[in-house]
Amino acid sequence: MTLGEIAEKLSLSVQTAQEKLDTEVTGGYASDLLSCVMAKARKGNIWVTLQSHLNIVAVASLKELAGIIVTEGMPLEADTLQKANEEGIPILTTPHTTFTIVSQLARLGIQGVEITNDK
């Protein structure tokens, strides 16, 4: 499923990088801790968070994420929007909670990242 399809089905507002809405989403990850996202999210994932500061763009770019959904109507800082457009990182927003959006993504067939212990 593409970011554009997800945005349409979940009534998300596209804030940045609209030209990247044809990106295929490989799965999803939800966390507000940047260190967890850096450790566990995978390339092509959609990241669900209520964080809205500049560092979310850096993490999404580093991990090559498909995009970011910012929940609970959190306002985005101007520098976050500018950097996301420069980096080609789609940021989508919603007034809904992270829990609600993750459950809706799951209903659409977007699977979460399962971490296994290979010991």
Number of C-alpha atoms within 10 A of each C-alpha: 14 14 23 20 16 19 17 11 12 15 12 21 15 18 16 24 19 16 12 16 20 13 17 17 22 18 22 25 22 23 16 15 12 15 10 12 20 13 9 15 25 20 17 18 25 29 24 25 26 21 20 22 16 17 13 24 26 17 16 28 17 11 18 16 25 28 29 28 26 27 23 17 13 15 13 16 11 11 11 19 21 15 17 24 18 12 15 18 27 27 28 23 26 20 13 14 15 20 13 12 22 21 12 15 20 14 10 14 11 20 16 17 15 9 8 6 4 4 3
